[in-house]
Amino acid sequence: MVYQKNLDDFGTLDTDKKIITIRDNLKPQELLDTLLHEAFHACLEISGLSYLLDDENKEEALVRAFDSLMLPTIKRELKKVAK
């Protein structure tokens, strides 16, 4: 993972280089959300599912569904572990 100033998006994934780039001025909660969002993109890519989707809009819709459905659970469980 690398940080970059002036990144237009909150984060990006370069699967060829295996790098997630995160905008460097994100708040901690935004950073966690973005890292998990990009990591899910990486999961789809590594598993080959992104090739089956073959459409950036469909992939982004799937990842955003993950964001809405799974991120609250992940965050809640991380808080329990951090105590």
Buried (B, 14 or more C-beta within 10 A) or exposed (E): EEEEEEBEEBBBBEEEEEEBBBBEEBEEEBBBBBBBBBBBBBEBBEEEEBEEBEEEEEBEEBBEEBBEEEBEEEEEEEEEEEE
